[in-house]
Amino acid sequence: MDAQQIEQTLRDALDLEEVHVKTDGSHVHVIAVSQSFTDVSRVKQQQMVYAPLNAAIADGSIHALTIKAYTPEQWRRDKLLQPAP
């Protein structure tokens, strides 16, 4: 599964304002931004992102998955704290 397929799968399954996917072989890094993450535990947020990718994980297309889930407010704050390149 390539980055575009993963992004589309997540967009189809979740109400995301932004999604960023990077792949390194079968290792996938996802940043997901959604208002639906508000007042939801970190574990539940990750489960929400993990669920649509479960089939790709089960068949080995995705071997390792790193998820960072943010509300829009958290994402704006986090981006401000990032050092400039």
BATOR-604638 format. One record per residue: x, y negated, z negated of N, C-alpha, C, CB in turn. Coordinates in steps of 0.1 Angstrom, whole numbers, plus 5000, padded with zeros to 4 digits. Atoms other than C-alpha are relative to their C-alpha. Glycine has a CB too. Layout:
BEGIN
XYZXYZXYZXYZ/...
//
This chain:
BEGIN
500850125000500050005000500949885000499050004988/499250125000501549675010499449884992500249955014/500550115008501149334992498749955004501149895000/501350054995498349215015498850094997500149985015/501049905003496349535010499649994985500450145004/500250005014496749514972499249874997501350004992/500750135003495749144972498650015004500749895008/501449994995492649214993499250094991500050055014/500849915009491649504971499649934987500950134996/500350075012491949284940498949895003501349944994/501050114997490048994957498650065002500449925013/501349944998487249234967499450054987500250125010/500649945012486849384933499849904988501050114995/500050095011487449084910499749855005501350004993/500350144997486348714910501349924996498849954992/498750065003489848574913500149865007501250095005/499850134994490748214918501450005008500149894989/498749984993494348304927500550144997501149904995/499349875002496248634931501349995008499150125005/498749994994499948674938500650144998501049894994/499549865000501449014947501350005006499050095007/498749984995505049104951500250154999501149924993/499749865001506149454960501550035002499250085011/498749964998509449624958499950165001501049964988/500349854998508849974973498650034993501150084994/501349965006506250134951499849934986500050154997/500250085012506749884923499349875003501449974993/500950114997504149614922499949904989498650045005/500150115010504049274904498849925004501349924998/501250084997500649104902499849894990498750104999/500550115008499648764889498649975004500949875001/501450014997495948734887499449884991499250134997/500650115007494048414878498550005002500649865005/501549994999490348424869499449944988499550145002/500850055011487848244848499450124992498949915004/500549895007486548594839500950064990499650115010/499149955010489548654818499949924986501549985005/500250095012488348384793499450094989499149885003/500549935012487748524758500050165001498549964997/499849864998488848874769501450034995499850045015/498749965005491749054752501050035011499950134991/499049974990495049094771499950145005501449984994/500149864995494549474772498850015010499750094988/501250004992491049424787500349935014498849944993/499650074987492449174813500850095009500849874996/499149914992495049424824499250125005501250054991/500949894996492449704825499249955012499150054989/500850054989490349484848500749995013499449864996/499150014988493249434872500450145005501249914998/499649874998494349794869499050095007500450074987/501149914995490949954877499950015015498749954994/500249994986490649864914501250065007499849865006/498849944994494249994920500250144995501249924996/499949875006493650324902500350115010498850034992/499849894989493450534934501449995005498949985011/498750014995496650394947501150044990500349865005/499149965010498350464914500050154999499649944986/500249865001496950814913500750085012498550045000/499449934989498150904948501549965002499349965013/498550035000501650754941500449885009500750125005/499750114992501350464965500649884991498749955007/499550095010501950244934500550084989498949904995/499349925011504450394910500049924987501450035004/499950095012504850094886499349875003501549974997/500850124998502549804881500249904988498550045001/499850105010503349484862498949905002501449935001/501250094999500249264855500249884991498750074998/500150125008500148904843498649945004501249905003/501450054998496548784839499949874993498950104996/500150135005495748424833498549945002501049905005/501250084997492648204829500649885008499249954987/499450124993492947894852500749904991498849935007/499350105009493847674822501350064996499149984988/498749945004496547914811501050005012499850154995/499150004989497947934846500549865003499250055013/499650144998498047554850501149974990498949904999/499150035011499847534816501450075003499450044986/498949924997502247814825500949955011499650155003/499250054989503247664858500749874996499049975012/499350125004504047334841501250034992499049914992/498949965009506347514817501250065008499650094989/499049934992508247684845501149905005499450065013/499050094996511647524853500049985015501450054996/500050034985511947364888501250085006500249855003/498949924993514047574913501149925003499450075012/
//
